[in-house]
Amino acid sequence: MAGLRLGPLLRYVDWESGSRATVWVEANRPCTAEVRCADGASGSSPTFTVAGHHYALVVVTGLTPGSTTAYEVLLDGRQVWPPEDSRSPASTITTPAVSERPEEAAPIRVAFGSCRWAAPPAQEHDPVGPDALDTLAARLAADPQGTRPDVLLLLGDQVYADETSEATRQRLAARRDLDEPPGAEVADYEEYTCLYDESWRDPDVRWLLSTVPSCMIFDDHDVIDDWNTSRAWLEDMRGTPWWQKRIVSGLMSYWVYQHIGNLSPEALEADPVYAAVRSAPDGTEILRRHATAADADPTYTRWSYRRVFGRVRLLMVDSRAARVLDEQQRSMLTAEEARWMREEALADPEKYDHLLVGTSLPWLLPPLVHDAEHWNAALCRGERGGPDGRWARLGEKVRRAADLEHWAAFPESFRQLSELLREAGRGPDAPATICVLSGDVHHAYIAEPQWPTSAPGGTPDSRILQLTCSPVHNSVPASMKAGFRFGWSRAGRWLGRGLARHGRVEPPAMRWHKTGGPWFGNQLMTLTLHGRNAALSLVQAKQKTTGAQLETVLERTLSPND
């Protein structure tokens, strides 16, 4: 008898027709997965098999635009969701009303964050405080008619392959000797399934992900800390006996658990890997070859994607696997990936009012950190003493020790992204706001750039912001808090300019300043976009005597003239 192992996850909702969605499930055996909605909409799909696990991404059609409908999941005709003993509200699919009149469109709420260790089981002590995603889920479940996000953006580190929990370590120890590399880190696909099981099986989070559509992109801990930080780092990793299985398993599991759910039904239909995996009796080797090729050649596949929510355009950008690591041609994105991003950002500006760029790594950092990364990149490429000199060797050691690998550590990519955003924000059809959404750095802040009036091409008409929110559930050491606060300070800015001068680094074409934060804690941001207006809120999970609650830390309008 087929049973539901994990899910359902509501992934894609079609904002153009308002009539389609996709629902992801993992079953415990091969079967046919079916989604039936209360309004008569439905969809079904046979499962596909990877490494002994069985999955389906069901395309649901016939949904009513502008409605909310409950749904159930059946496997081989037997209802498996919602569970008979469920205390959660019904899982629902909410579709947008379709109208050609922008003034009739409802507000669009985009919640986002990154860096989430799985919360421990109920009643167990949580050493890093309450989980913001779990707390959000509990609040929404307690008020099923209340306001919900229209989409949840998970901006990386959805699982931690290199920092496993005690429960996961026990499962790993039952399979192999943890005294042998990679120790208590995950080693293969089967162990990755343990991470997703632990992260998504929490009852409240499971219900939330079944009801709120989600978009995801990986960051380093989905594979390993500082993944693809440099060519030297990659060579060192490839010299270990366990790395190849780890990276291939990481990409395979990401494709199954996160990537395919990001795609529209049209994109899925056109994807030859998806077609091959679904049609094979066992898709393991097909997917393994795909992941192996993707690791060997960053141009082989694209993990980035575009989503549209009415008059809001989202570009989710791969800032990990698409890197060019040659020190003399160092780039966050391959030329093809950068071209894709540029074309998507600039195409048909009259069709959107807000541009969102999701990148796990912040574009604008505290000035000291930014200058330190520019300085470090200059040393590593041999600006002082040549590429084989002692400064270059020191630079590589500092880069790894201090995690200097954000956009600023790829100077030409930083310049190109800055110029692209400025260009997208110019002209009569420019969006009202351009927001870069990021995580990674275990604090939240708002930063805004300012170009000089003499800048070639002029200053942007759009309001451009860096919105960073992290972690959803993780630790924030006191040293990290002190370091980031200093990085934003006047003294930190002064020290950063000193490093830049030592590295013979030119200052950036614009300056930026912090207009909110830093905030530390387990937190989520939400953008509310309505017409050409925008508002931002930040909530943090706090432990109260009555249990974990979300506390509003910030509410602010972000409209162009504010």
C-alpha positions in Angstrom: 0.0 0.0 0.0 1.4 3.3 -1.1 2.0 5.9 1.7 3.1 9.5 1.8 6.7 9.9 3.0 7.1 13.6 2.6 5.0 16.6 1.4 2.8 17.7 -0.1 4.6 21.0 -1.1 2.6 23.5 -3.1 5.3 24.9 -5.4 4.2 26.8 -8.5 1.0 28.8 -8.9 0.3 30.2 -12.3 -0.3 34.0 -12.0 -1.0 34.4 -15.7 -4.0 32.1 -16.0 -4.9 31.7 -12.4 -5.9 28.1 -13.2 -2.8 25.9 -12.6 -0.5 24.9 -9.8 2.1 22.2 -9.1 2.2 20.0 -6.0 5.3 17.9 -5.0 5.1 14.7 -3.1 7.4 11.8 -2.0 5.8 8.4 -1.7 7.2 5.2 -0.1 6.7 3.1 -3.2 6.0 3.5 -7.0 2.4 4.6 -7.5 0.2 7.3 -9.1 -0.1 10.5 -7.2 -3.3 12.5 -7.5 -4.4 15.9 -6.3 -8.1 16.6 -6.0 -9.5 20.0 -5.2 -12.8 20.9 -3.6 -13.7 23.0 -6.6 -13.3 20.1 -9.1 -9.7 20.9 -10.2 -7.4 18.0 -10.3 -4.2 16.4 -11.6 -2.3 13.2 -11.5 1.1 11.8 -12.3 3.0 8.5 -11.9 5.9 8.7 -9.5 9.5 8.6 -10.8 12.3 6.8 -9.0 15.7 8.2 -7.8 18.0 6.1 -5.6 15.1 4.0 -4.3 12.9 7.0 -3.5 9.7 7.8 -5.3 8.5 11.3 -6.2 5.9 13.1 -8.2 5.3 16.7 -9.2 1.6 16.9 -10.0 0.3 19.6 -12.3 -3.1 20.6 -11.1 -5.4 22.2 -13.8 -8.9 23.6 -13.8 -8.5 25.9 -10.8 -10.8 28.8 -10.5 -9.0 32.2 -10.8 -9.3 34.4 -7.7 -10.2 31.5 -5.4 -9.0 29.5 -2.4 -9.8 25.8 -2.6 -8.9 22.9 -0.3 -7.2 19.9 -1.7 -6.3 16.3 -0.8 -3.6 13.9 -2.0 -4.3 10.4 -3.1 -1.8 7.6 -3.9 -3.2 4.8 -6.0 -6.7 6.1 -5.3 -6.3 6.1 -1.5 -6.4 9.4 0.4 -3.1 10.0 2.3 -3.4 13.8 2.8 -4.6 15.4 5.0 -3.8 12.7 7.6 -6.7 11.4 9.6 -5.3 12.7 12.9 -4.3 16.1 11.5 -5.0 19.1 13.7 -4.0 21.6 11.0 -6.4 23.5 8.8 -7.1 22.2 5.3 -4.3 22.5 2.8 -5.4 25.0 0.2 -4.4 26.4 -3.2 -5.0 30.1 -3.6 -5.1 31.5 -7.2 -4.9 35.1 -8.3 -7.8 36.9 -9.9 -6.9 37.5 -13.6 -7.5 41.1 -14.8 -6.0 43.2 -17.5 -6.6 46.3 -15.3 -3.5 46.8 -13.0 -5.6 49.0 -10.7 -7.8 46.0 -9.9 -4.9 43.8 -8.8 -4.8 42.7 -5.2 -1.6 43.3 -3.1 1.1 40.7 -3.5 2.9 39.5 -0.4 6.4 38.0 -0.7 7.9 36.6 2.4 11.6 35.7 2.3 14.6 34.5 4.4 17.4 32.0 4.4 19.6 29.8 6.6 17.3 27.3 8.4 18.5 24.5 10.6 15.7 22.1 11.1 13.9 22.8 14.4 14.2 20.1 17.0 11.1 18.0 17.8 8.4 19.5 20.0 9.2 19.7 23.7 13.0 19.6 23.1 15.2 22.5 24.0 16.1 24.7 21.0 19.6 26.0 21.5 19.3 28.7 18.8 15.8 30.0 19.8 12.4 29.5 18.1 12.3 28.8 14.3 10.8 31.8 12.5 9.3 29.5 9.8 7.8 27.2 12.3 6.4 30.2 14.3 4.9 31.7 11.1 3.3 28.4 10.3 1.7 28.1 13.8 0.4 31.7 13.6 -1.2 31.1 10.2 -2.7 27.8 11.2 -4.3 29.5 14.3 -6.0 32.0 12.0 -6.8 30.2 8.7 -8.8 33.3 7.4 -5.9 35.7 8.2 -3.5 37.3 5.7 -0.9 34.8 4.3 2.1 35.4 2.1 1.3 34.8 -1.6 4.8 33.2 -2.0 7.6 32.2 0.2 11.2 32.7 -1.1 13.8 30.4 0.6 17.1 32.0 -0.4 19.5 29.2 0.5 20.7 26.8 3.2 17.4 25.0 3.2 19.4 22.1 4.6 22.8 21.9 6.2 24.9 19.1 4.7 27.9 20.0 6.8 26.3 20.7 10.1 24.0 17.8 11.0 21.8 17.4 14.1 22.2 14.8 16.7 19.2 12.9 15.3 20.7 12.9 11.8 24.1 11.9 13.1 22.5 8.8 14.7 21.0 7.9 11.4 24.3 8.3 9.6 26.1 6.3 12.3 23.7 3.4 11.6 25.0 3.3 8.0 28.7 3.9 8.3 31.7 4.7 10.5 31.6 8.4 11.3 35.3 8.4 12.1 35.9 8.1 8.4 35.6 11.2 6.1 33.3 13.0 5.7 32.4 12.1 9.3 29.1 13.5 10.6 28.5 15.4 7.3 26.3 13.8 4.7 28.0 11.6 2.2 25.5 10.5 -0.4 22.0 10.9 -1.8 20.3 8.7 0.8 21.8 10.8 3.6 20.5 14.0 1.9 17.0 12.5 2.0 17.4 12.4 5.8 18.1 16.2 5.8 15.0 17.0 3.8 12.9 14.6 5.9 14.1 16.3 9.1 13.6 19.8 7.7 10.1 19.4 6.1 8.4 16.8 8.3 7.7 19.2 11.3 3.9 19.2 11.3 3.5 23.0 11.3 6.1 23.6 8.6 4.7 20.7 6.6 1.3 22.3 6.6 2.7 25.7 5.7 4.6 24.4 2.7 1.5 22.6 1.6 -0.5 25.8 1.5 1.9 28.7 0.7 3.7 28.4 -2.7 7.5 28.4 -2.5 10.5 29.4 -4.6 13.9 28.1 -3.6 17.6 28.5 -4.5 20.6 26.9 -3.0 23.5 28.4 -1.0 26.7 26.9 0.2 25.5 24.8 3.2 23.1 22.9 0.9 26.4 21.4 -0.3 29.2 22.5 2.0 30.4 25.7 3.7 32.1 28.1 1.2 31.1 26.0 -1.8 33.0 27.2 -4.8 34.8 30.0 -3.0 37.9 29.8 -5.2 39.8 27.6 -7.8 42.3 26.6 -5.1 39.5 25.6 -2.8 37.8 23.5 -5.5 41.1 21.7 -6.3 41.6 20.9 -2.7 38.1 19.4 -2.4 38.5 17.4 -5.6 41.6 15.9 -4.1 39.6 14.3 -1.3 38.1 10.7 -1.7 34.6 11.8 -0.7 33.9 15.1 -2.5 32.7 13.7 -5.8 29.9 11.7 -4.3 29.0 14.6 -2.0 28.7 17.2 -4.8 26.9 14.9 -7.2 24.5 13.8 -4.5 23.9 17.4 -3.4 23.0 18.5 -6.9 20.8 15.4 -7.5 18.9 16.0 -4.3 18.6 19.7 -5.0 17.1 18.9 -8.4 14.5 16.5 -6.9 13.6 18.4 -3.7 13.9 22.0 -4.8 14.7 22.8 -8.4 11.9 21.1 -10.4 9.3 22.7 -8.2 10.6 26.1 -9.1 9.6 25.6 -12.8 6.4 26.3 -14.7 4.6 23.4 -16.4 5.9 24.7 -19.7 9.5 24.7 -18.5 9.0 21.2 -17.1 7.6 20.0 -20.4 10.6 21.4 -22.3 13.2 19.9 -19.9 14.8 16.9 -21.4 16.3 15.7 -18.1 12.9 15.8 -16.4 11.4 13.9 -19.3 14.1 11.3 -19.2 14.0 10.8 -15.4 10.2 10.4 -15.5 10.1 8.0 -18.4 12.9 5.7 -17.1 12.1 2.8 -14.7 14.8 4.2 -12.5 16.1 7.7 -13.2 19.1 7.5 -10.8 21.8 7.2 -13.4 20.3 9.7 -15.7 20.2 12.3 -12.9 23.6 11.3 -11.7 25.1 12.0 -15.1 23.3 15.3 -15.2 24.6 16.3 -11.8 28.2 15.2 -12.7 28.1 17.3 -15.9 26.7 20.3 -14.1 29.5 20.2 -11.5 32.2 19.8 -14.1 30.9 22.6 -16.4 28.9 25.6 -14.9 27.5 26.3 -18.4 26.0 22.8 -18.7 22.7 23.7 -17.0 20.9 26.7 -15.5 19.6 26.7 -12.0 18.4 30.3 -12.2 14.9 31.0 -13.2 12.2 33.7 -13.6 8.8 33.9 -12.0 6.0 36.5 -12.5 3.4 37.5 -10.0 1.1 39.9 -11.7 3.2 43.0 -12.3 6.0 41.8 -10.1 9.0 40.1 -11.8 11.3 37.8 -9.8 14.7 36.6 -11.0 16.2 33.9 -8.8 19.9 33.9 -9.5 22.3 31.0 -8.9 25.3 32.6 -7.2 27.0 29.3 -6.3 27.2 26.8 -9.1 27.5 29.3 -12.0 30.8 30.8 -10.8 34.0 31.2 -12.9 36.9 30.6 -10.5 39.9 31.4 -12.6 41.6 34.2 -10.6 42.3 36.3 -13.7 38.7 35.9 -15.0 36.9 35.5 -11.7 33.1 36.0 -12.0 30.0 35.2 -10.0 28.2 34.2 -13.2 29.3 32.6 -16.4 29.0 34.9 -19.5 25.8 33.1 -20.6 24.3 33.3 -17.1 25.0 37.0 -16.9 23.5 37.6 -20.3 20.4 35.7 -19.3 20.0 37.8 -16.2 20.5 41.0 -18.1 17.9 40.1 -20.8 15.4 39.1 -18.2 15.9 42.3 -16.1 15.6 44.6 -19.1 12.9 42.9 -21.2 9.5 44.6 -21.5 9.8 47.0 -18.5 6.3 48.3 -19.2 5.0 44.9 -18.0 6.1 45.1 -14.4 6.1 47.6 -11.5 8.6 45.9 -9.3 11.7 43.9 -10.0 12.9 41.4 -7.4 16.4 39.8 -7.7 16.8 36.8 -5.4 20.4 36.0 -4.8 21.5 34.0 -1.7 24.5 36.3 -1.3 24.1 40.1 -0.6 25.0 42.5 -3.3 25.6 45.4 -0.9 27.5 44.5 2.3 28.7 46.5 5.2 31.3 48.8 3.7 34.2 47.3 5.6 33.3 43.8 4.5 32.8 45.0 0.9 36.3 46.7 0.8 37.9 43.7 2.5 36.5 41.4 -0.2 37.6 43.7 -3.0 41.1 43.9 -1.4 41.3 40.2 -1.0 40.3 39.5 -4.6 43.1 41.9 -5.7 45.7 40.1 -3.6 44.6 36.6 -4.8 44.9 37.6 -8.5 48.4 38.9 -7.8 48.0 42.7 -7.6 50.8 42.7 -5.1 53.7 40.3 -5.7 52.1 38.4 -8.6 49.7 35.4 -8.6 52.2 33.1 -7.0 53.6 35.5 -4.4 53.2 35.5 -0.7 50.4 38.1 -0.7 48.4 35.9 -3.0 48.9 32.9 -0.7 48.0 35.0 2.3 44.9 36.2 0.4 43.7 32.7 -0.2 44.0 31.8 3.5 42.2 34.9 4.6 39.5 34.4 2.0 38.7 30.9 3.4 39.0 31.9 7.0 36.8 35.0 6.8 34.3 33.7 4.2 35.2 36.5 1.7 33.1 35.2 -1.2 30.1 37.5 -1.8 29.4 39.6 -4.9 32.2 42.0 -3.7 34.7 39.2 -3.9 34.0 39.1 -7.6 34.7 42.8 -8.5 33.8 42.7 -12.1 30.5 40.9 -11.4 29.7 43.4 -8.7 30.3 46.3 -11.1 28.1 44.6 -13.8 25.3 43.9 -11.4 25.4 47.5 -10.1 25.3 48.8 -13.6 22.5 46.5 -14.6 20.3 47.6 -11.7 21.0 51.2 -12.4 20.1 50.7 -16.1 16.9 48.8 -15.2 15.9 51.6 -13.0 16.2 54.3 -15.7 13.5 55.7 -18.0 9.8 56.3 -18.2 8.9 52.6 -17.9 11.3 51.9 -15.0 9.8 49.9 -12.1 8.9 51.7 -8.9 11.3 49.6 -6.9 14.2 47.2 -7.6 14.9 45.0 -4.6 17.8 42.6 -4.2 16.7 39.9 -1.8 19.5 38.0 0.0 20.4 36.1 3.2 23.6 34.2 4.2 25.1 36.8 6.6 23.0 35.9 9.7 21.6 39.4 10.2 19.0 41.6 8.5 19.4 45.1 7.1 18.3 47.5 4.5 20.9 49.3 2.3 20.3 51.8 -0.4 22.8 52.9 -3.1 23.3 56.4 -4.3 25.0 57.3 -7.6 26.6 60.7 -8.2 24.5 63.0 -10.4 27.5 63.0 -12.8 27.3 59.2 -13.4 27.3 58.3 -17.1 23.7 57.5 -18.0 22.4 59.4 -15.0 20.9 58.3 -11.7 18.1 55.8 -11.5 14.4 56.7 -11.3 13.5 53.5 -9.4 14.1 53.1 -5.7 16.9 50.4 -5.5 17.3 48.5 -2.2 19.3 45.7 -0.8 17.0 43.7 1.6 18.9 41.1 3.5 17.2 38.7 6.0 18.9 35.8 7.7 18.7 33.5 9.5 15.3 31.9 9.7 16.6 29.5 12.3 20.3 29.5 13.2 22.9 30.8 15.7 24.2 34.4 15.7 27.4 34.5 17.8 28.2 37.6 19.7 31.4 38.1 17.7 29.4 38.1 14.5 27.1 40.8 15.8 30.0 43.0 16.9 31.8 42.5 13.6 28.8 43.4 11.4 28.0 46.4 13.6 31.6 47.6 13.2 31.5 47.0 9.5 28.7 49.5 9.1 30.4 52.1 11.3 32.4 55.2 10.2 35.5 53.6 11.6 34.8 50.4 9.7 34.3 52.4 6.5 37.6 54.2 7.1 39.5 50.9 7.7 37.9 49.4 4.6 39.2 52.2 2.4 42.6 51.6 3.8 42.5 48.0 2.7 41.2 49.0 -0.7 44.2 51.4 -1.1 46.6 48.6 -0.2 45.0 46.4 -2.8 45.1 49.2 -5.4 41.4 48.8 -5.7 39.3 51.6 -7.3 36.3 52.7 -5.3 32.9 51.6 -6.6 30.9 53.9 -8.9 28.3 54.5 -6.2 28.1 54.7 -2.4 25.5 53.1 -0.2 24.3 53.5 3.3 22.3 51.4 5.8 18.8 52.7 6.2 17.6 49.9 8.5 19.2 47.5 11.0 21.3 45.6 11.7 18.8 43.2 13.3 19.8 39.9 14.8 17.6 36.9 15.5 15.5 34.3 13.8 13.5 36.4 11.3 11.6 36.8 8.1 10.9 39.8 5.9 7.8 40.4 3.9 7.4 42.7 0.9 3.8 43.9 0.2 3.5 45.2 -3.4 0.4 46.9 -4.6 0.4 48.9 -7.8 3.5 51.0 -7.7 3.5 51.0 -3.9 5.7 48.9 -1.7 6.0 48.2 2.0 8.4 46.1 4.1 7.9 44.3 7.4 10.3 42.3 9.5 9.2 39.8 12.2 11.4 37.9 14.6 10.5 34.7 16.5 10.6 35.3 20.2 10.1 32.8 23.1 7.3 33.9 25.3 5.7 32.3 28.4 2.8 31.1 26.2 5.2 29.8 23.5 7.0 31.1 20.4 5.5 34.2 18.9 6.3 36.5 16.0 7.2 40.0 17.0 7.0 42.8 14.5 10.4 44.7 14.5 9.9 46.9 11.4 7.1 48.3 9.2 8.1 50.7 6.5 6.9 52.0 3.1 9.4 51.7 0.3 7.7 53.7 -2.4 9.9 55.8 -4.7 9.3 59.1 -3.1 9.5 58.1 0.5 
